[in-house]
Structure formats: structure tokens, C-alpha cells
Amino acid sequence: MLPSSLPTPDAVILQFDNALRTVFSSAQSRRPYPDAALSEGALTEAERRHAAGLMRINHTGEVCAQALYAGQALTARNVAVQKALVEAAAEETEHLAWCEKRLDALGSHKSVSNPLWYAGSFGLGMAAGALGDKWNLGFLAETERQVEGHLNDHLEWLPQQDQKSRAVVQQMKVDEAKHADTAVAYGAAPLPLPVKLAMQGMAKVMKALVYRV
């Protein structure tokens, strides 16, 4: 049975509550933290600020992912697609918790611009869902591939002695690849090149701003 194309009032209220919790509350992880068995490395002040900037980008990326999946699930037409989006969002919530814990350990903070990124990503997610499930899933798959790429970059840029941050990023990378594969398995359509390039451009703007604030 296909759900209604219009979200119910209860669904809208639920998504508003989810937005407040994602942006302003501390997330929790069901799985053990990937860095739990590792010790803090000896970092210079410059290395600590650099690692914190990268982990702040990762945290905001997960805020965007939560918003994107929430918007997509709200307008998705197929129950199986909705379920896949909800399951992906649950793992992204864990990523939020991991990144926030690393930011705290590095003596830093979440980005003050997170509410704006959440709102924009939620709108994009709703638009993607409204286009139909194959494009909805295509947007999910491309998002995850691009996130996996920037996590690869972070593994190169993080200080080698910051093994705790590296462990978090590595597990996030594994999860993102799985989400992309799931989207393809459900019938994701490849996105047009201009859309991919626009997504990359938005990501560059976000990373440049969030690295510092």
C-alpha cells in the first residue's frame, strides 16, 4: 500500500520535534563509540584546532543528512523506501553523537549555523521525495557517495596521531557506503551531472564556513 503523497499533521509535528532534537540536543549512540578503545594522541594546539574543524564539518554534514532523510521520508511514496530512509537516519544519528563527543574532547563546539543547514537540507529532501522514489533514492545515493569522498579526504588530512578522530571517520565512511548501496538496490536513478555539480558546490560552501564557525 502506498502512503498519501501529502504528509499528515502528526508527521509534520514529528519532523518538527526531530529538527529541534537534531539541532539543539545531544544525540545518543546505540553502538559502541568507534574510538572507545583508543587513547588520546598528543596534539599541538594547531593540530587540535585543525582536527576540531574537520570534525565540526562532519557533525554539520550529519545534521544535513538527518534533515535530508527526514524531508525525503516525509514525501516518499513507497513504504519500503520510507523504511530505508528511516534506517539510514538512525545510523546518521549515531554519527552525530560520535562527532559531538570528539568535538567535546578536542575542546571545541558544534557549528552555530546548524539550524540554517538543517532547514535548507530538509527543503531539498522534501523536493527530492516529491519528484518520485527513483529520484529520491538517486539523491540519497549521490549524497552518500559525495560524503564518502569527503570522509576519505578527512582521513588524509587528520593528524596521524589523532587515532580517535580517525576511527570515528573510518566507521562513518563504512556506514555511508552501505547507505549508498542500499539506495541503488532499491532502484535509485543516476542524477544528471548538473545536479551532482550543484551538490558538490553547496558542500564546498558548507565546509568552508563550518570549518571555523
C-alpha positions as CSV (number, residue, x, y, z in Angstrom):
1,M,0.0,0.0,0.0
2,L,1.4,3.4,-0.9
3,P,1.2,6.2,1.6
4,S,-0.6,9.5,0.9
5,S,1.6,12.0,-1.1
6,L,0.8,14.7,1.5
7,P,2.2,14.4,5.0
8,T,-0.2,14.2,7.8
9,P,-0.3,16.8,10.6
10,D,1.2,14.2,13.0
11,A,4.0,13.5,10.6
12,V,4.8,17.3,10.4
13,I,4.8,17.7,14.1
14,L,7.1,14.6,14.5
15,Q,9.5,16.1,12.0
16,F,9.5,19.5,13.8
17,D,10.3,17.7,17.0
18,N,13.1,15.8,15.2
19,A,14.5,19.0,13.9
20,L,14.7,20.6,17.4
21,R,16.3,17.4,18.8
22,T,18.8,17.1,16.0
23,V,20.0,20.8,16.1
24,F,19.8,21.6,19.8
25,S,20.0,18.3,21.8
26,S,22.9,15.8,22.3
27,A,22.5,12.6,20.2
28,Q,22.9,9.1,21.6
29,S,24.6,6.1,20.1
30,R,23.2,2.6,20.2
31,R,26.5,1.1,19.0
32,P,29.8,1.5,20.9
33,Y,31.8,4.6,20.0
34,P,34.4,3.6,17.4
35,D,37.2,5.3,19.3
36,A,36.3,3.8,22.7
37,A,39.4,1.6,23.0
38,L,41.8,4.2,21.8
39,S,43.8,6.8,23.7
40,E,44.0,10.5,23.0
41,G,47.0,11.4,20.9
42,A,49.5,14.1,21.7
43,L,48.3,17.1,19.5
44,T,49.8,20.5,19.1
45,E,47.3,23.4,19.5
46,A,47.3,23.9,15.7
47,E,46.6,20.2,15.1
48,R,43.8,20.2,17.7
49,R,42.1,23.2,16.0
50,H,42.5,21.5,12.6
51,A,41.1,18.2,13.8
52,A,38.2,20.1,15.5
53,G,37.4,22.0,12.3
54,L,37.2,18.7,10.3
55,M,35.1,17.0,12.9
56,R,32.8,20.1,13.0
57,I,32.3,19.8,9.3
58,N,31.5,16.1,9.8
59,H,29.0,16.9,12.5
60,T,27.2,19.5,10.4
61,G,27.2,17.0,7.5
62,E,25.3,14.6,9.7
63,V,22.9,17.4,10.7
64,C,22.3,17.9,7.0
65,A,21.9,14.2,6.4
66,Q,19.3,14.0,9.2
67,A,17.3,16.8,7.7
68,L,17.6,15.4,4.1
69,Y,16.4,12.0,5.1
70,A,13.6,13.4,7.2
71,G,12.4,15.5,4.2
72,Q,12.7,12.6,1.8
73,A,10.9,10.2,4.1
74,L,8.1,12.7,4.6
75,T,7.3,12.9,0.8
76,A,8.4,9.3,-0.2
77,R,5.6,7.4,-1.9
78,N,6.8,3.8,-1.2
79,V,6.7,2.2,2.2
80,A,10.0,0.3,1.6
81,V,11.7,3.5,0.5
82,Q,10.5,5.2,3.7
83,K,11.8,2.4,5.8
84,A,15.2,2.6,4.1
85,L,15.4,6.3,4.8
86,V,14.4,5.9,8.4
87,E,17.0,3.2,9.0
88,A,19.7,5.4,7.3
89,A,18.7,8.3,9.5
90,A,19.1,6.2,12.7
91,E,22.7,5.5,11.8
92,E,23.3,9.1,11.0
93,T,22.0,10.0,14.5
94,E,24.8,7.8,15.8
95,H,27.3,9.7,13.7
96,L,26.1,12.9,15.3
97,A,26.8,11.5,18.7
98,W,30.3,10.3,17.7
99,C,31.2,13.7,16.1
100,E,29.9,15.7,19.1
101,K,31.8,13.6,21.5
102,R,35.0,14.2,19.6
103,L,34.4,17.9,19.4
104,D,34.0,18.0,23.2
105,A,37.2,16.0,23.7
106,L,39.0,18.4,21.3
107,G,37.8,21.3,23.4
108,S,35.6,22.7,20.5
109,H,32.0,23.3,19.6
110,K,29.3,22.5,17.1
111,S,28.7,25.0,14.3
112,V,26.4,27.9,15.2
113,S,25.0,27.7,11.6
114,N,23.5,24.2,12.0
115,P,19.8,25.4,12.1
116,L,20.3,27.1,8.7
117,W,21.9,24.0,7.2
118,Y,19.1,21.8,8.7
119,A,16.3,23.9,7.2
120,G,17.9,24.0,3.7
121,S,18.6,20.3,3.7
122,F,15.1,19.5,4.8
123,G,13.7,21.5,2.0
124,L,15.9,19.7,-0.5
125,G,14.8,16.4,0.9
126,M,11.1,17.2,0.5
127,A,11.7,18.3,-3.1
128,A,13.6,15.1,-3.9
129,G,10.9,13.0,-2.4
130,A,8.2,14.9,-4.4
131,L,10.0,14.0,-7.6
132,G,9.3,10.3,-7.2
133,D,11.1,7.4,-5.4
134,K,13.7,6.6,-8.1
135,W,15.0,10.2,-8.0
136,N,14.6,10.3,-4.2
137,L,16.8,7.3,-3.9
138,G,19.2,8.7,-6.5
139,F,19.6,11.8,-4.4
140,L,20.3,9.6,-1.4
141,A,22.9,7.5,-3.3
142,E,24.7,10.6,-4.7
143,T,24.7,12.3,-1.3
144,E,26.3,9.3,0.3
145,R,28.9,8.9,-2.4
146,Q,29.9,12.5,-2.0
147,V,30.0,12.2,1.8
148,E,32.2,9.1,1.5
149,G,34.6,11.1,-0.7
150,H,35.0,13.9,1.7
151,L,35.5,11.4,4.6
152,N,38.3,9.9,2.5
153,D,39.8,13.4,2.3
154,H,39.5,13.8,6.1
155,L,41.3,10.6,6.7
156,E,44.2,12.1,4.8
157,W,44.0,15.5,6.5
158,L,43.5,14.4,10.1
159,P,46.7,14.3,12.2
160,Q,48.1,10.7,12.2
161,Q,48.3,10.7,16.0
162,D,44.6,11.6,16.3
163,Q,43.6,8.0,16.1
164,K,40.3,8.6,17.9
165,S,39.0,11.0,15.3
166,R,40.3,8.8,12.5
167,A,38.4,5.8,14.0
168,V,35.2,7.7,14.0
169,V,35.6,8.9,10.4
170,Q,36.5,5.4,9.2
171,Q,33.4,3.9,10.7
172,M,31.2,6.7,9.3
173,K,32.8,6.1,5.9
174,V,31.7,2.4,6.1
175,D,28.2,3.3,7.0
176,E,27.8,5.9,4.2
177,A,28.9,3.4,1.6
178,K,26.3,0.9,2.9
179,H,23.6,3.6,2.6
180,A,24.5,4.3,-1.0
181,D,24.5,0.6,-1.9
182,T,21.0,0.3,-0.2
183,A,19.7,3.2,-2.3
184,V,20.9,1.6,-5.5
185,A,19.4,-1.8,-4.5
186,Y,16.0,-0.1,-4.1
187,G,16.2,1.4,-7.6
188,A,18.0,4.7,-7.4
189,A,18.2,6.6,-10.7
190,P,21.6,8.3,-11.6
191,L,21.3,12.1,-11.1
192,P,22.1,14.4,-14.0
193,L,25.6,15.9,-14.0
194,P,24.5,19.5,-13.3
195,V,22.7,18.3,-10.1
196,K,25.8,16.5,-8.9
197,L,27.9,19.5,-9.5
198,A,25.4,21.7,-7.7
199,M,25.5,19.4,-4.7
200,Q,29.3,19.5,-4.7
201,G,29.3,23.3,-4.8
202,M,26.9,23.5,-1.9
203,A,29.1,21.1,0.1
204,K,32.2,23.2,-0.6
205,V,30.4,26.3,0.8
206,M,29.3,24.5,3.9
207,K,32.8,23.1,4.6
208,A,34.5,26.4,4.1
209,L,32.1,28.1,6.6
210,V,31.7,25.4,9.2
211,Y,35.5,24.6,9.5
212,R,35.8,27.8,11.5
213,V,32.3,28.5,13.0
